[in-house]
Amino acid sequence: MPELKQSPLHDRHQALGAKFAEFGGWSMPLQYAGIVAEHKAVRDAVGIFDVSHLGKARITGPGAADFLNRCITNDIAKIGVGQAQYTLLCNEAGGVVDDLIWYWLADDEIFLIPNAANTAEVVELLAAAAPDGITVANEHDDHAVLAVQGPSSDETLAALGLPVGHDYMRFAPSTLDGVELTVCRTGYTGERGYELVVPAADAGKIWDAVLAAGEAYGIAPAGLGARDTLRTEMGYPLHGQDLRPDLSAGQCGVGWAIGWKKQSFWGAGALRAEKAAGPELRLTGLLAQGRGIPRPHMEVVHDGEVVGEVTSGTFSPTLSKGIALALLPPALVPGTAVTVRVRNREEPFDVAKPPFVTPGVREA
């Protein structure tokens, strides 16, 4: 088994007493003080995550944006330079190779953040399809990414003189202590927040500065365990569980990230055919009506028959009950009573439409 890669902030996490786990081939902090405490810090105040395991890639050359638009599902016509967009890279069957965010730096320069485990494949696929004059470079190890998330994220970053208040999915270049970085109004928690893309060599300096600035606002270092409970409360899908190459994007509940009016994108034929026929299964939410805590691959039962399975499941610290994402027949609308087989017991759940909590991500 190959040795796990380490974040440029690994020593900071060790000093904070982090418990580590494997994420996409990287050894990353799972938790520090505890998942519930870190989750609540993000919902109530501000948390800082190291998400440097996420991939980084750059597309450069004349027509870079048009080239990318022929590959990804979303439509670049919806945004402009200085904005970011969530999108999918699909295979010809419409399955999700990866979901990613791309940043439109200039007409001839695009910055991508794929998922950690998929970065090499995304770069390889795009590079193989790129016409002459366009370069796709893997910059996975060149940058660190720090996510500052929560209601007090603006105050924390403003205390450092960093730009805040820009619209959701926009970004702004800046400098902190001589370090050039990018402040992106993005995140994976459902809370108002930002992601800082910084040179890997300067990650420690920026991490320390944000923690110091946020002390007055109750900042807490948060691990990827809390990031998972936060994103599940929002109904945000995770690649490898809720999104997979063997599941169509139409089934995964991310049809809103498909530019249906575009002439072409990878997987367009299969996805359009499925949309016309209607998917057999669709990703939706489940809300516990008892004490059951769902986990991935648990069976969902309706009228005595297994009708689907949990793809993501956890305990919601905000609601103090179990929540899940599950692949179910579209006929099971929100409010339908089902059961989930939890440790040989059938626990009661209701089908529910995510998010399970009120998001603050788009608040001005």
Salt bridges, closest charged atoms under 4 A:
ASP11 OD2 - ARG12 NH1 3.32
ASP50 OD2 - HIS13 NE2 2.74
GLU109 OE2 - ARG58 NH1 2.76
GLU139 OE2 - ARG58 NE 2.89
GLU139 OE1 - HIS143 NE2 2.77
ASP141 OD1 - LYS5 NZ 2.63
ASP154 OD1 - ARG192 NE 2.47
GLU191 OE2 - ARG43 NH1 3.15
ASP208 OD2 - ARG12 NH2 2.68
ASP228 OD1 - ARG231 NE 2.95
GLU233 OE1 - HIS39 NE2 3.08
GLU233 OE1 - ARG43 NH2 2.88
ASP242 OD2 - ARG231 NH1 2.91
ASP246 OD1 - ARG244 NE 2.86
GLU299 OE1 - ARG341 NH1 2.77
ASP303 OD2 - HIS302 ND1 3.64
GLU309 OE2 - HIS297 ND1 3.64
GLU346 OE2 - ARG341 NE 3.12
GLU347 OE2 - ARG345 NE 2.98
